[in-house]
Amino acid sequence: MKDIWDQIEGFLKEHVPTVIATLNGPSTEEDLNVLESEVGNTLPNDFKTYLIVDNGQDDPSRLQTLFEEGTLLSTEAIIKTYRMLNEINESGDVDPIEWWSRKYLPITDCEGDHLALNLETCEIVMHVHDSGIEEGIAGSFKEWFESKLMIFKQGKFTVDEGYLDHWEGVQQLTSQSSQTW
């Protein structure tokens, strides 16, 4: 995980240093213990290793997102969001579809939609605030993170006035697609 993160940071330093400025420092052992206590589960090693390197983003503008799925949540923001989503889910005011469950741990926030880590399977899923859980995003946090690094390596991004734009679903037909940074 550290190698993947180091490569992503190298990309950021070269292409969008404004995003680097939003990254928090590492999580403390206490941060991790509080998070694990809150969810009643041990965090997967790949996710814990990531948090030890980077404890999410602090971007009040919500414009400097590292990934198109939104801002990376810190351990504190994960706990706050986890509590809120569980409270809403358990209020009885949501549809009977699987909208949320305590087995999901939110890891990003994009205007109320979240990537989440399934604590039972370690799979990454998408929680869309007005529909059910979408599975199959990635088999693990590490797999998801590696896919993001690959997008950057393949040049499937633009930087517009200092902001990172993602377009991973679009086939790029220019020479930039084979560019490595």
N, C-alpha and C positions, 0 to 999 in steps of 0.2 A: 504494500500500500504506500509506503513512504516513497518508493521509487516512482510510482505513478503520480503521486502528489508533487514530487520534485519536478517532474516533467511538466505538469500542468502549471506550476508556479513559474517555470522557465518560459512557457508560452505567454503567460500573463505579463511577466516583466517586459517581454519583447513587444507584445502587441497591445495590451490594455492595462497599463500600470494603475489606472484608476480603480480597477477591480481589486488589485492587490491591496490597495489602501483600505478596503472594506473587510478584509479577512481578520478574524480574531486570532489571538495567540492560541497556544495549546490548552486543552482542558486539563484541569488538575485531577488527581486521584479522587479528591472529594467530590468534584463535579460528576465524575463517572459513577461513584458510589451512590450519590443522591439520585441520579437518573435510573440506575438499576433498581434501587429501592422503590422508586416511584412506579416503575412498570412491573416490579415483581419478577424480573427475569434478568439473566445475564445477557449482556450485549454480545452480538457476534463479534469475533476477533477482528475481522476486517473493518467493521464500523468503529470499534473501539480504537483500533490503530489509527484510523483517520482522525478521530476526535483528539487523540494525543498530539497529533501534528497541527490540527486546525479545528478550533471550536466554532465553526460556522462563520457567518458574515454579520457585520453590523452596517447595514445600509438603509437608513431611514428613508432615503429617496426612493428605494426599490427600483432604481434604474441601473444599478451596477451589478446585475445578476451574473453569476458565473455560468449558470446553465439555464436553458430555456424553461426548465421546470420550476424556476424561481430561486429565491434567496435560500442559501444553506442555513439551516437553523442551528443556533448554539444549544448547548445542553439546557440552559435556562429557558430558551424559547421552545425547545422540544417539550419540556415539562408543561409549560403554560399551554401550548397548543394541544398536547395530549389530554390534559385535564378538560379543556374546553370542548374538544370533539367528543370525549366520553360523556360529558355532561349533556350535550345536545343529543347524542345517540340514545342515552338512557332516559331522556325526558319523555319519550313516547311520541314526540312530535314529528318524527321522520317516517318515511315510507318503510314498508316491511322488507324491502330489498336490503342486501347487506350494504349499508351506507357507511358504517364504521364499526370497529370492534376494538376492544382493549388489546388484542394481539397485534395491532398496527402501531408503529411508532413513526410519527411524522418527522421527515428529515429536511424537507424544503417547504417553502410557502410561496404560492403565486396567486395572490388575490383570492385566497380562500380555498384554492386547490392545493393538494399536497402530494408529493411523493412520500411513500411510507415504506418502512421496513417491516415485513411480516416477521414477528418475533418467533413464530412457530416453525416457519419454513426457511427463513432468511431471504425470501424473495422480495424484490422491490415491486410495489404496486402503486397505482395512481388512485388517489381519492379525489373525485370531482365533487364539489360541494352540492351540486344539484342532481347527482345520479349515483349509481353504485360504484363499488370498487372495480377498477380495471386491473386485471392480473396480466402477467407476462411481460412486464417492463424489462426486468432482468432477473436472473437466477440468484443474484447476490449483490451486495453493495459493491464489492470489488469488481464484478462484471459490469455493473452500471458505470462505475467510475472509469474503467478501462474503455468503455464505449465512448465516453466523453473525450478522453484523451485522443482516441482515434479520429473523432470528428475534427478536432483541432489539427491533428497531423495531416488529415486529408484536405485541409483548407476549406471546410464547409462552414465558414463564418465570414463576417465582414466587421470592420470597425468603422463606425460612422460618428464623427465628432467625439471620439473618445469612448463611445458606447459599443459594447460587444453585441453583435447581432448573430443569432444562430439560424441556420437553415438546414438542419440535418435531414429533413425529409425530402429535400430537393436535390436532384442530380445536377451536379455542376459540370458544365461542358467546356469550361475554359481551362487553360493551362494551370490555373491556380489549384485545381483539384489534386494535382500530383505534387504540388509544392510542399516541401517540408520546412519547418521553421527550426 
